[in-house]
Amino acid sequence: MHSSHLLKIICAFTYFLFLQSASSTWCADTQTAYPQKWTVVAAVQQALKGNPDAGIARRRIEAAKAAITRAGAAFYPRLDLSAEYGQTNNPIFSFGNILNHGSFTNDINFNDPGTTDNLRLAATVKYRLYNGGRDRAGVHAAKARQQAEEQNRQAVLSILADEVVRSFYTIVQAEEIVEARKSAITAITASLTVAKARYDAGDLLKASLLDIEVQQSSAHEQLIQARHGLNLAKRGFLNLLGLRLPDIDIDIAQQFPQQVPDNPDENRRPEIQRLNALIQAAEEQLNRAKGDYYPTTDLFGSYQVDQGFIDEENSGNSWMAGVKLNYNLYEGSRTEAAVAAATADLARTKEMKRKMGLAITYEIEKAQLALKQAEERLLVTDKQVTLANESARLSRERFREGVILSSSLIDAENRLTDARVHSSLAKAARMIAIADLRRAAGLPQFPDAEPKNNPQPAEKFPSPQPE
């Protein structure tokens, strides 16, 4: 078989597996019960549950909780079990085996005690009494990092909810634009009928009739573009929800008004609270680094069983217990370097918080200005629609009577379509601006839709080590 044929078979098989995987995922989504029409609140709930970013944030929290357990393991004793078997003719080790077995006699040659073997079973327990507070600082730092991950999750959910609201009203806007384009086609088609009647009656030039036909074609093209924009908006909406469905309908009949924040406060933002937790973690890391200046104290104990099989079959049991104190007099300034690095990391985290505060203040101000602009635009565009609608009505009547040219009618229809489009944009911009302002202020889009943090009770560790 030629290599090109083999390559084609491999590519075809890979494509088949891809289609199978995609179809199975698609079927799993389509078989699950979802609302026939999505409200904005239901969409936010689904996104916070099904979007991959939300799942990633949950896994990061689970890893942070595991880090707390790992750090807290230092407060528990360590128990090790070991088993070892070996043979030797080394005089020192052979003589040690004879002593451990309790087989010593006066006729043993110390220089050549012979070959011995030993099966050693041992249990060892260790417990650290004191290490300058390093373990406690490690636990506190791990807990602070978990809090930081909790706040990071809230930040992810806040951004995600804002994007869902934005995508929802983008679909509303796109549907209104499609309707505006359809209305334009209906109006220009009716005017084209009038124009053909006037042309047949010899009351209209061929060029004017062609102008209206060109305008009708242009309106159809704009409708195609509007429908394409609507389809893209729906695809983006489903992507945010973490779903693969053939189509989606939204429900704008149910209204969920969002309150505009009165006094936005940057300290409500989860990003600021996350940095507060990271500052606490950095402080604990600094304390942990400083703990290397202090000695360590350990309790230890062991129990050992030795059994021989060559030339002597005795066994012996032994135990050992004690306290160990260790103090490092010099290590090449390693501790000083670790303390300096932890100090710099703490200062860097504080600067990150200051930078974030400035950025959030700017976000709030920008969102407030965007909302103000959207509300002003909405007032203007509503008036534009009213005026353009009346102007188009009068232009159609005058064109039917042969008072105005086709170019004037086309201009009036274009102004009406543009006014409707601008009105849709202004309405969506206002709702999106409110959502952006709520996110910038650290407020949930819909309090009943977003999951609350349920912090776990702090785990208590035995015999906390003194600082």
C-alpha positions as CSV (number, residue, x, y, z in Angstrom):
1,M,0.0,0.0,0.0
2,H,1.3,3.4,-0.9
3,S,2.1,5.8,1.8
4,S,-0.3,8.4,0.3
5,H,-3.2,5.9,0.5
6,L,-2.3,5.0,4.1
7,L,-2.2,8.7,5.0
8,K,-5.7,9.2,3.4
9,I,-7.1,6.3,5.5
10,I,-5.6,7.7,8.7
11,C,-7.1,11.2,8.0
12,A,-10.5,9.7,7.2
13,F,-10.5,7.6,10.3
14,T,-9.5,10.6,12.4
15,Y,-12.2,12.8,10.9
16,F,-14.8,10.0,11.6
17,L,-13.7,9.9,15.3
18,F,-14.0,13.7,15.4
19,L,-17.5,13.6,14.0
20,Q,-18.5,10.9,16.4
21,S,-17.2,12.9,19.4
22,A,-18.9,16.1,18.2
23,S,-22.2,14.3,17.5
24,S,-22.2,12.6,20.9
25,T,-21.6,16.0,22.6
26,W,-24.3,17.6,20.5
27,C,-26.8,14.9,21.3
28,A,-26.0,15.1,25.0
29,D,-26.8,18.8,24.9
30,T,-29.9,18.4,22.8
31,Q,-31.3,15.6,25.0
32,T,-31.0,17.7,28.2
33,A,-34.1,19.7,29.1
34,Y,-33.5,23.4,28.6
35,P,-36.0,26.3,28.5
36,Q,-37.8,26.7,25.2
37,K,-37.2,30.5,25.6
38,W,-34.3,31.8,27.6
39,T,-34.7,34.7,30.0
40,V,-31.7,36.7,30.9
41,V,-31.7,35.3,34.4
42,A,-31.9,31.7,33.2
43,A,-29.0,32.4,30.8
44,V,-26.9,33.8,33.6
45,Q,-27.6,30.8,35.8
46,Q,-26.7,28.3,33.0
47,A,-23.5,30.2,32.2
48,L,-22.3,30.2,35.8
49,K,-22.9,26.5,35.9
50,G,-21.9,25.3,32.4
51,N,-19.2,27.7,31.2
52,P,-15.7,26.1,31.2
53,D,-14.3,29.2,33.0
54,A,-16.6,28.6,35.9
55,G,-15.4,24.9,36.1
56,I,-11.8,26.0,35.9
57,A,-12.3,28.3,38.8
58,R,-13.9,25.6,40.9
59,R,-11.0,23.3,40.3
60,R,-8.5,26.0,41.4
61,I,-10.4,26.2,44.7
62,E,-10.2,22.5,45.1
63,A,-6.5,22.6,44.6
64,A,-6.2,25.4,47.1
65,K,-8.1,23.4,49.7
66,A,-5.8,20.4,49.1
67,A,-2.8,22.8,49.7
68,I,-4.3,23.7,53.1
69,T,-4.5,20.0,54.0
70,R,-0.9,19.5,52.8
71,A,0.4,22.4,54.8
72,G,-1.6,21.2,57.9
73,A,0.0,17.8,57.7
74,A,3.1,19.3,59.5
75,F,1.1,19.4,62.7
76,Y,0.7,15.7,62.8
77,P,3.3,13.1,63.7
78,R,4.9,11.1,61.0
79,L,4.9,7.3,61.2
80,D,7.2,5.2,58.9
81,L,7.3,1.5,58.5
82,S,10.3,-0.3,56.9
83,A,11.4,-3.8,56.1
84,E,15.0,-4.8,55.0
85,Y,16.8,-8.0,54.4
86,G,20.5,-8.4,53.6
87,Q,23.6,-10.6,54.0
88,T,27.2,-9.5,54.7
89,N,30.6,-10.7,55.7
90,N,31.9,-7.3,56.7
91,P,33.2,-7.7,60.3
92,I,31.6,-4.6,61.7
93,F,28.1,-5.3,60.2
94,S,28.3,-9.0,60.9
95,F,29.2,-8.4,64.5
96,G,26.4,-5.8,64.7
97,N,23.9,-8.4,63.4
98,I,25.1,-11.0,66.0
99,L,24.6,-8.4,68.8
100,N,21.1,-7.4,67.5
101,H,20.1,-11.1,67.3
102,G,21.4,-11.8,70.9
103,S,23.7,-14.6,69.6
104,F,27.0,-13.4,71.0
105,T,29.4,-16.0,72.5
106,N,33.0,-15.8,73.7
107,D,34.3,-18.0,70.9
108,I,33.4,-15.5,68.2
109,N,36.4,-14.1,66.2
110,F,35.9,-10.3,66.2
111,N,38.1,-10.0,63.1
112,D,36.2,-12.6,61.2
113,P,32.7,-13.2,62.7
114,G,31.7,-14.9,59.4
115,T,28.7,-14.3,57.1
116,T,25.5,-13.2,58.7
117,D,22.1,-12.1,57.4
118,N,19.4,-10.0,58.9
119,L,15.7,-9.3,58.4
120,R,14.9,-5.9,60.0
121,L,11.4,-4.7,60.6
122,A,11.2,-1.1,62.0
123,A,8.6,1.4,63.0
124,T,9.6,5.1,63.4
125,V,7.6,8.0,64.6
126,K,8.7,11.7,64.5
127,Y,6.9,14.8,65.7
128,R,8.1,18.4,65.3
129,L,7.7,20.4,68.5
130,Y,9.0,23.7,67.4
131,N,10.3,25.3,64.2
132,G,10.0,29.0,64.6
133,G,6.3,29.2,63.5
134,R,7.1,28.1,59.9
135,D,4.4,25.5,59.7
136,R,1.8,27.7,61.2
137,A,2.7,30.5,58.7
138,G,2.5,27.9,55.9
139,V,-1.0,26.9,56.9
140,H,-2.1,30.6,57.2
141,A,-0.6,31.3,53.8
142,A,-2.4,28.4,52.3
143,K,-5.8,29.5,53.8
144,A,-5.2,33.0,52.4
145,R,-4.5,31.6,49.0
146,Q,-7.7,29.6,49.1
147,Q,-9.6,32.9,50.0
148,A,-7.8,34.5,47.0
149,E,-9.0,31.6,44.7
150,E,-12.6,32.1,46.1
151,Q,-12.4,35.8,45.2
152,N,-10.9,34.9,41.8
153,R,-13.9,32.7,41.2
154,Q,-16.2,35.5,42.1
155,A,-14.4,37.8,39.7
156,V,-14.7,35.2,36.9
157,L,-18.4,34.7,37.6
158,S,-18.9,38.5,37.6
159,I,-17.2,38.9,34.2
160,L,-19.1,35.9,32.9
161,A,-22.5,37.2,34.0
162,D,-21.7,40.6,32.5
163,E,-20.8,38.9,29.2
164,V,-24.1,36.9,29.2
165,V,-26.2,40.0,29.8
166,R,-24.3,41.8,27.0
167,S,-24.7,38.8,24.7
168,F,-28.5,38.6,25.5
169,Y,-29.2,42.2,24.7
170,T,-27.0,41.9,21.6
171,I,-29.4,39.2,20.4
172,V,-32.3,41.5,21.2
173,Q,-30.7,44.3,19.3
174,A,-29.9,42.0,16.3
175,E,-33.5,40.8,16.2
176,E,-34.8,44.4,16.2
177,I,-32.4,45.2,13.4
178,V,-33.6,42.3,11.4
179,E,-37.2,43.5,11.9
180,A,-36.2,47.0,10.9
181,R,-34.6,45.6,7.7
182,K,-37.8,43.6,6.9
183,S,-39.9,46.7,7.4
184,A,-37.6,48.6,5.0
185,I,-38.1,45.9,2.4
186,T,-41.9,45.9,2.9
187,A,-42.0,49.6,2.5
188,I,-39.7,49.8,-0.5
189,T,-41.6,46.9,-2.1
190,A,-44.9,48.8,-1.7
191,S,-43.3,51.9,-3.2
192,L,-41.9,49.8,-6.1
193,T,-45.4,48.6,-6.9
194,V,-46.5,52.2,-7.0
195,A,-43.5,53.1,-9.2
196,K,-44.2,50.3,-11.7
197,A,-47.8,51.5,-12.0
198,R,-46.7,55.1,-12.6
199,Y,-44.0,53.9,-15.1
200,D,-46.7,51.9,-17.0
201,A,-48.8,54.9,-17.0
202,G,-45.9,56.9,-18.4
203,D,-45.7,59.1,-15.3
204,L,-42.3,57.9,-14.1
205,L,-38.9,57.7,-15.8
206,K,-37.1,54.4,-16.2
207,A,-34.1,55.7,-14.2
208,S,-36.4,56.4,-11.2
209,L,-37.9,53.0,-11.4
210,L,-34.4,51.4,-11.5
211,D,-33.3,53.5,-8.5
212,I,-36.1,52.0,-6.4
213,E,-35.3,48.5,-7.6
214,V,-31.6,49.0,-6.7
215,Q,-32.8,50.3,-3.3
216,Q,-34.9,47.1,-2.9
217,S,-31.8,44.9,-3.7
218,S,-29.7,46.9,-1.3
219,A,-32.4,46.4,1.4
220,H,-32.3,42.6,0.8
221,E,-28.5,42.6,1.1
222,Q,-28.7,44.5,4.4
223,L,-31.3,42.0,5.7
224,I,-28.9,39.1,4.8
225,Q,-26.2,40.9,6.8
226,A,-28.6,41.5,9.7
227,R,-29.6,37.8,9.8
228,H,-25.9,36.8,9.7
229,G,-25.2,39.1,12.7
230,L,-28.2,37.6,14.6
231,N,-26.9,34.1,13.9
232,L,-23.4,35.1,15.1
233,A,-24.9,36.7,18.3
234,K,-26.8,33.4,19.0
235,R,-23.7,31.3,18.5
236,G,-21.7,33.5,20.9
237,F,-24.6,33.4,23.4
238,L,-24.6,29.5,23.3
239,N,-20.8,29.5,23.7
240,L,-21.0,31.6,26.9
241,L,-23.7,29.2,28.2
242,G,-21.4,26.2,27.5
243,L,-24.0,24.6,25.2
244,R,-24.1,23.1,21.7
245,L,-27.7,23.5,20.5
246,P,-29.0,23.9,16.9
247,D,-30.8,27.2,17.7
248,I,-31.9,29.3,20.6
249,D,-34.9,31.6,21.4
250,I,-34.8,34.4,24.0
251,D,-37.7,35.7,26.1
252,I,-37.9,39.5,26.3
253,A,-41.4,39.5,27.6
254,Q,-40.3,38.8,31.2
255,Q,-38.5,41.9,32.4
256,F,-35.8,41.8,35.1
257,P,-34.9,45.4,35.7
258,Q,-31.4,46.1,37.0
259,Q,-30.9,48.8,39.5
260,V,-28.3,51.4,38.8
261,P,-25.7,51.5,41.6
262,D,-25.9,54.8,43.6
263,N,-22.5,54.9,45.2
264,P,-20.1,52.4,43.5
265,D,-17.3,51.3,45.8
266,E,-14.1,49.7,44.5
267,N,-13.6,47.7,47.7
268,R,-16.6,45.5,46.8
269,R,-14.8,44.2,43.8
270,P,-13.6,40.6,44.2
271,E,-10.3,41.5,42.5
272,I,-9.5,43.9,45.4
273,Q,-10.6,41.3,48.0
274,R,-8.4,38.7,46.1
275,L,-5.4,41.0,46.4
276,N,-6.1,41.5,50.1
277,A,-6.0,37.7,50.6
278,L,-2.8,37.6,48.5
279,I,-1.2,40.3,50.7
280,Q,-2.1,38.2,53.8
281,A,-0.5,35.2,52.1
282,A,2.6,37.2,51.3
283,E,2.8,38.4,54.9
284,E,2.6,34.8,56.1
285,Q,5.3,33.7,53.6
286,L,7.5,36.4,55.1
287,N,6.9,35.1,58.6
288,R,7.7,31.6,57.3
289,A,11.0,32.8,55.8
290,K,11.9,34.5,59.1
291,G,11.3,31.2,60.9
292,D,14.6,29.9,59.5
293,Y,16.3,32.2,62.0
294,Y,15.0,29.9,64.8
295,P,16.1,26.4,65.8
296,T,13.9,23.3,65.3
297,T,13.0,20.7,68.0
298,D,11.8,17.2,67.2
299,L,10.6,14.2,69.2
300,F,11.5,10.8,67.7
301,G,11.1,7.1,68.6
302,S,11.5,3.8,66.9
303,Y,11.0,0.1,67.5
304,Q,13.1,-2.5,65.6
305,V,13.0,-6.2,65.2
306,D,16.0,-8.1,63.8
307,Q,15.9,-11.8,62.7
308,G,18.8,-13.9,61.4
309,F,18.6,-17.1,59.4
310,I,22.3,-18.1,58.5
311,D,24.2,-20.1,61.2
312,E,22.0,-18.5,63.9
313,E,18.3,-18.2,64.2
314,N,17.9,-15.8,67.1
315,S,16.1,-12.5,67.0
316,G,16.3,-9.3,69.0
317,N,14.0,-6.4,69.6
318,S,15.2,-2.9,70.4
319,W,13.8,0.6,70.7
320,M,15.1,4.2,70.8
321,A,13.5,7.5,71.7
322,G,14.7,11.0,72.3
323,V,14.6,14.7,71.6
324,K,16.6,16.4,68.8
325,L,17.5,20.1,68.7
326,N,19.0,21.6,65.5
327,Y,20.2,25.1,64.9
328,N,21.8,26.3,61.7
329,L,24.7,28.7,62.5
330,Y,25.6,29.5,58.9
331,E,24.2,28.7,55.4
332,G,25.6,31.3,53.1
333,S,22.9,34.0,53.7
334,R,20.2,31.7,52.3
335,T,17.7,32.8,55.0
336,E,18.5,36.5,54.5
337,A,17.9,36.1,50.7
338,A,14.6,34.3,51.3
339,V,13.5,37.0,53.7
340,A,14.4,39.7,51.2
341,A,12.6,37.9,48.4
342,A,9.4,37.5,50.6
343,T,9.6,41.2,51.5
344,A,9.8,42.2,47.9
345,D,6.9,39.9,47.0
346,L,4.8,41.5,49.7
347,A,5.6,45.0,48.5
348,R,4.9,43.9,44.9
349,T,1.5,42.6,45.9
350,K,0.6,45.8,47.7
351,E,1.5,47.8,44.5
352,M,-0.7,45.4,42.5
353,K,-3.6,46.3,44.8
354,R,-2.9,50.0,44.3
355,K,-2.8,49.6,40.6
356,M,-6.0,47.5,40.6
357,G,-7.7,50.2,42.7
358,L,-6.9,52.9,40.1
359,A,-8.0,50.7,37.3
360,I,-11.3,49.9,39.0
361,T,-12.0,53.6,39.7
362,Y,-11.4,54.3,36.0
363,E,-13.8,51.4,35.0
364,I,-16.5,52.8,37.3
365,E,-16.2,56.3,35.9
366,K,-16.1,54.9,32.3
367,A,-19.2,52.8,32.9
368,Q,-21.0,55.8,34.5
369,L,-20.2,57.9,31.4
370,A,-21.3,55.1,29.1
371,L,-24.6,54.8,30.9
372,K,-25.2,58.6,30.7
373,Q,-24.4,58.6,27.0
374,A,-26.7,55.6,26.4
375,E,-29.6,57.3,28.2
376,E,-29.1,60.5,26.3
377,R,-28.9,58.6,23.0
378,L,-32.1,56.7,23.8
379,L,-34.0,60.0,24.2
380,V,-32.7,61.3,20.9
381,T,-33.3,58.1,18.9
382,D,-36.8,57.6,20.2
383,K,-37.6,61.1,18.8
384,Q,-35.8,60.3,15.6
385,V,-37.9,57.2,15.0
386,T,-41.1,59.2,15.5
387,L,-40.1,61.9,13.2
388,A,-38.6,59.6,10.6
389,N,-41.7,57.4,10.6
390,E,-43.9,60.4,9.9
391,S,-41.5,61.7,7.3
392,A,-41.5,58.4,5.5
393,R,-45.3,58.1,5.6
394,L,-45.7,61.6,4.0
395,S,-43.0,60.8,1.4
396,R,-44.8,57.7,0.3
397,E,-48.1,59.5,-0.1
398,R,-46.4,62.3,-2.0
399,F,-44.5,59.8,-4.2
400,R,-47.8,58.1,-5.0
401,E,-49.2,61.4,-6.0
402,G,-46.1,62.1,-8.1
403,V,-45.1,65.2,-6.1
404,I,-41.5,64.0,-5.2
405,L,-38.8,62.2,-7.0
406,S,-37.8,58.6,-6.2
407,S,-34.5,59.8,-4.7
408,S,-36.4,61.7,-2.0
409,L,-38.5,58.7,-1.2
410,I,-35.4,56.5,-1.0
411,D,-33.7,59.0,1.3
412,A,-36.8,59.1,3.6
413,E,-36.9,55.2,3.8
414,N,-33.2,55.1,4.6
415,R,-33.6,57.7,7.3
416,L,-36.4,55.6,8.9
417,T,-34.4,52.4,8.8
418,D,-31.3,54.1,10.2
419,A,-33.4,55.6,13.0
420,R,-34.9,52.2,13.9
421,V,-31.4,50.7,13.9
422,H,-30.0,53.5,16.0
423,S,-32.9,53.1,18.4
424,S,-32.2,49.4,18.8
425,L,-28.5,50.1,19.4
426,A,-29.3,52.7,22.0
427,K,-31.7,50.4,23.9
428,A,-29.2,47.6,24.0
429,A,-26.4,50.0,24.9
430,R,-28.3,51.2,27.9
431,M,-28.9,47.7,29.3
432,I,-25.3,46.7,28.6
433,A,-24.1,49.9,30.3
434,I,-26.1,49.1,33.4
435,A,-24.6,45.6,33.5
436,D,-21.1,47.0,33.0
437,L,-21.6,49.5,35.9
438,R,-22.9,46.7,38.2
439,R,-19.9,44.6,37.4
440,A,-17.5,47.6,37.9
441,A,-19.1,48.3,41.2
442,G,-18.7,44.6,42.3
443,L,-22.4,43.9,42.4
444,P,-24.1,40.8,41.0
445,Q,-26.2,41.1,37.9
446,F,-29.0,39.2,39.4
447,P,-28.5,38.3,43.1
448,D,-30.7,35.2,42.9
449,A,-28.9,33.9,39.9
450,E,-25.3,33.9,41.1
451,P,-24.0,31.3,43.5
452,K,-22.8,32.5,46.9
453,N,-19.5,31.7,48.5
454,N,-19.8,29.1,51.2
455,P,-16.5,29.2,53.0
456,Q,-15.7,26.0,54.8
457,P,-15.0,26.2,58.5
458,A,-11.3,26.6,59.3
459,E,-9.7,23.3,60.0
460,K,-8.1,23.0,63.4
461,F,-4.7,21.4,63.7
462,P,-3.4,19.8,66.9
463,S,-0.8,21.3,69.1
464,P,-0.1,24.5,67.2
465,Q,3.5,25.4,67.2
466,P,4.5,28.6,68.9
467,E,5.7,31.6,66.9
